[in-house]
Amino acid sequence: MLHDLNIAAMFADRLIALSHGAVKADGSPQDVLTDDFMRDVFEVQVKVSQTPEQGNLPFILPQTAMSA
């Protein structure tokens, strides 16, 4: 079990996200880790980046990094 979502996205083929004991998402990192998912489940404003340089793996950037 990993709680660092960026590391989980690098090593996992499948992510299962729980919130209050219920499954909120189940799928590939690209399908699960989205801006909407992060806002809805974690109540944080972030930018999830997926670039060819990262192998199209999602990478979560905090809101403060977006404005820099």
Beta strands, then each sheet from edge to edge (+ up, - down):
strand 1: 15-19
strand 2: 22-27
strand 3: 46-50
strand 4: 58-62
sheet 1: 1+ 2-
sheet 2: 3+ 4-
end
